[in-house]
């Protein structure tokens, strides 16, 4: 996988190769989409070779009294 990262000061090229398996990216419902935006947590999972769809995330609650 090659990742081009813009940090507002310049571009950085990251390269990552898995020894086994494939990278599993999150999917989108739009068949015409040419790109997707993912969170830093999802990117971390993808780079470690973990399918983001297989991770169970607990519900987060927001205090309504604020």
PyMOL commands that place a pseudoatom at each C-alpha (Angstrom):
pseudoatom trace, name=CA, resn=UNK, resi=1, chain=A, elem=C, hetatm=0, pos=[0.000, 0.000, 0.000]
pseudoatom trace, name=CA, resn=UNK, resi=2, chain=A, elem=C, hetatm=0, pos=[1.221, 3.456, -0.770]
pseudoatom trace, name=CA, resn=UNK, resi=3, chain=A, elem=C, hetatm=0, pos=[-0.204, 6.337, 1.228]
pseudoatom trace, name=CA, resn=UNK, resi=4, chain=A, elem=C, hetatm=0, pos=[0.285, 9.988, 0.339]
pseudoatom trace, name=CA, resn=UNK, resi=5, chain=A, elem=C, hetatm=0, pos=[-0.103, 12.185, 3.425]
pseudoatom trace, name=CA, resn=UNK, resi=6, chain=A, elem=C, hetatm=0, pos=[-0.497, 15.973, 3.351]
pseudoatom trace, name=CA, resn=UNK, resi=7, chain=A, elem=C, hetatm=0, pos=[0.382, 17.611, 6.682]
pseudoatom trace, name=CA, resn=UNK, resi=8, chain=A, elem=C, hetatm=0, pos=[-0.095, 21.229, 5.574]
pseudoatom trace, name=CA, resn=UNK, resi=9, chain=A, elem=C, hetatm=0, pos=[3.687, 21.639, 5.335]
pseudoatom trace, name=CA, resn=UNK, resi=10, chain=A, elem=C, hetatm=0, pos=[4.434, 19.115, 2.618]
pseudoatom trace, name=CA, resn=UNK, resi=11, chain=A, elem=C, hetatm=0, pos=[3.735, 15.639, 1.358]
pseudoatom trace, name=CA, resn=UNK, resi=12, chain=A, elem=C, hetatm=0, pos=[4.998, 12.370, 2.830]
pseudoatom trace, name=CA, resn=UNK, resi=13, chain=A, elem=C, hetatm=0, pos=[4.900, 9.020, 1.079]
pseudoatom trace, name=CA, resn=UNK, resi=14, chain=A, elem=C, hetatm=0, pos=[4.368, 5.958, 3.268]
pseudoatom trace, name=CA, resn=UNK, resi=15, chain=A, elem=C, hetatm=0, pos=[4.795, 2.420, 1.963]
pseudoatom trace, name=CA, resn=UNK, resi=16, chain=A, elem=C, hetatm=0, pos=[3.570, -0.673, 3.795]
pseudoatom trace, name=CA, resn=UNK, resi=17, chain=A, elem=C, hetatm=0, pos=[3.564, -4.305, 2.711]
pseudoatom trace, name=CA, resn=UNK, resi=18, chain=A, elem=C, hetatm=0, pos=[1.946, -7.210, 4.509]
pseudoatom trace, name=CA, resn=UNK, resi=19, chain=A, elem=C, hetatm=0, pos=[3.882, -10.466, 4.686]
pseudoatom trace, name=CA, resn=UNK, resi=20, chain=A, elem=C, hetatm=0, pos=[0.616, -12.408, 4.316]
pseudoatom trace, name=CA, resn=UNK, resi=21, chain=A, elem=C, hetatm=0, pos=[-2.955, -11.537, 3.384]
pseudoatom trace, name=CA, resn=UNK, resi=22, chain=A, elem=C, hetatm=0, pos=[-4.381, -8.351, 1.949]
pseudoatom trace, name=CA, resn=UNK, resi=23, chain=A, elem=C, hetatm=0, pos=[-5.390, -4.924, 3.181]
pseudoatom trace, name=CA, resn=UNK, resi=24, chain=A, elem=C, hetatm=0, pos=[-9.124, -4.648, 3.900]
pseudoatom trace, name=CA, resn=UNK, resi=25, chain=A, elem=C, hetatm=0, pos=[-10.499, -1.138, 3.404]
pseudoatom trace, name=CA, resn=UNK, resi=26, chain=A, elem=C, hetatm=0, pos=[-13.847, 0.098, 4.703]
pseudoatom trace, name=CA, resn=UNK, resi=27, chain=A, elem=C, hetatm=0, pos=[-16.523, -0.018, 2.022]
pseudoatom trace, name=CA, resn=UNK, resi=28, chain=A, elem=C, hetatm=0, pos=[-18.889, 2.675, 0.838]
pseudoatom trace, name=CA, resn=UNK, resi=29, chain=A, elem=C, hetatm=0, pos=[-22.493, 2.441, -0.384]
pseudoatom trace, name=CA, resn=UNK, resi=30, chain=A, elem=C, hetatm=0, pos=[-21.746, 4.655, -3.396]
pseudoatom trace, name=CA, resn=UNK, resi=31, chain=A, elem=C, hetatm=0, pos=[-20.582, 2.492, -6.344]
pseudoatom trace, name=CA, resn=UNK, resi=32, chain=A, elem=C, hetatm=0, pos=[-19.383, 5.637, -8.189]
pseudoatom trace, name=CA, resn=UNK, resi=33, chain=A, elem=C, hetatm=0, pos=[-17.087, 6.782, -5.358]
pseudoatom trace, name=CA, resn=UNK, resi=34, chain=A, elem=C, hetatm=0, pos=[-13.437, 7.068, -6.387]
pseudoatom trace, name=CA, resn=UNK, resi=35, chain=A, elem=C, hetatm=0, pos=[-12.199, 7.808, -2.883]
pseudoatom trace, name=CA, resn=UNK, resi=36, chain=A, elem=C, hetatm=0, pos=[-13.265, 7.439, 0.729]
pseudoatom trace, name=CA, resn=UNK, resi=37, chain=A, elem=C, hetatm=0, pos=[-12.400, 9.324, 3.894]
pseudoatom trace, name=CA, resn=UNK, resi=38, chain=A, elem=C, hetatm=0, pos=[-11.422, 7.190, 6.878]
pseudoatom trace, name=CA, resn=UNK, resi=39, chain=A, elem=C, hetatm=0, pos=[-10.546, 8.094, 10.450]
pseudoatom trace, name=CA, resn=UNK, resi=40, chain=A, elem=C, hetatm=0, pos=[-7.062, 7.743, 11.876]
pseudoatom trace, name=CA, resn=UNK, resi=41, chain=A, elem=C, hetatm=0, pos=[-8.293, 4.758, 13.910]
pseudoatom trace, name=CA, resn=UNK, resi=42, chain=A, elem=C, hetatm=0, pos=[-9.529, 2.994, 10.756]
pseudoatom trace, name=CA, resn=UNK, resi=43, chain=A, elem=C, hetatm=0, pos=[-6.261, 3.753, 8.965]
pseudoatom trace, name=CA, resn=UNK, resi=44, chain=A, elem=C, hetatm=0, pos=[-4.302, 2.276, 11.845]
pseudoatom trace, name=CA, resn=UNK, resi=45, chain=A, elem=C, hetatm=0, pos=[-6.363, -0.925, 11.652]
pseudoatom trace, name=CA, resn=UNK, resi=46, chain=A, elem=C, hetatm=0, pos=[-5.871, -1.174, 7.884]
pseudoatom trace, name=CA, resn=UNK, resi=47, chain=A, elem=C, hetatm=0, pos=[-2.103, -0.664, 8.178]
pseudoatom trace, name=CA, resn=UNK, resi=48, chain=A, elem=C, hetatm=0, pos=[-1.896, -3.449, 10.776]
pseudoatom trace, name=CA, resn=UNK, resi=49, chain=A, elem=C, hetatm=0, pos=[-3.813, -5.774, 8.444]
pseudoatom trace, name=CA, resn=UNK, resi=50, chain=A, elem=C, hetatm=0, pos=[-7.020, -5.780, 10.487]
pseudoatom trace, name=CA, resn=UNK, resi=51, chain=A, elem=C, hetatm=0, pos=[-10.399, -5.577, 8.741]
pseudoatom trace, name=CA, resn=UNK, resi=52, chain=A, elem=C, hetatm=0, pos=[-12.168, -2.498, 10.234]
pseudoatom trace, name=CA, resn=UNK, resi=53, chain=A, elem=C, hetatm=0, pos=[-15.557, -4.168, 9.671]
pseudoatom trace, name=CA, resn=UNK, resi=54, chain=A, elem=C, hetatm=0, pos=[-14.585, -7.016, 12.012]
pseudoatom trace, name=CA, resn=UNK, resi=55, chain=A, elem=C, hetatm=0, pos=[-13.870, -4.719, 14.967]
pseudoatom trace, name=CA, resn=UNK, resi=56, chain=A, elem=C, hetatm=0, pos=[-16.702, -4.291, 17.455]
pseudoatom trace, name=CA, resn=UNK, resi=57, chain=A, elem=C, hetatm=0, pos=[-16.846, -0.783, 18.844]
pseudoatom trace, name=CA, resn=UNK, resi=58, chain=A, elem=C, hetatm=0, pos=[-18.744, -0.039, 22.058]
pseudoatom trace, name=CA, resn=UNK, resi=59, chain=A, elem=C, hetatm=0, pos=[-21.446, 2.612, 21.995]
pseudoatom trace, name=CA, resn=UNK, resi=60, chain=A, elem=C, hetatm=0, pos=[-20.356, 5.984, 23.295]
pseudoatom trace, name=CA, resn=UNK, resi=61, chain=A, elem=C, hetatm=0, pos=[-22.804, 8.042, 25.284]
pseudoatom trace, name=CA, resn=UNK, resi=62, chain=A, elem=C, hetatm=0, pos=[-22.883, 11.800, 25.626]
pseudoatom trace, name=CA, resn=UNK, resi=63, chain=A, elem=C, hetatm=0, pos=[-24.073, 13.425, 28.818]
pseudoatom trace, name=CA, resn=UNK, resi=64, chain=A, elem=C, hetatm=0, pos=[-27.254, 15.388, 27.994]
pseudoatom trace, name=CA, resn=UNK, resi=65, chain=A, elem=C, hetatm=0, pos=[-26.978, 17.606, 31.082]
pseudoatom trace, name=CA, resn=UNK, resi=66, chain=A, elem=C, hetatm=0, pos=[-24.261, 19.843, 29.674]
for i in range(1, 66): cmd.bond("trace and resi %d" % i, "trace and resi %d" % (i + 1))
show_as sticks, trace
zoom trace
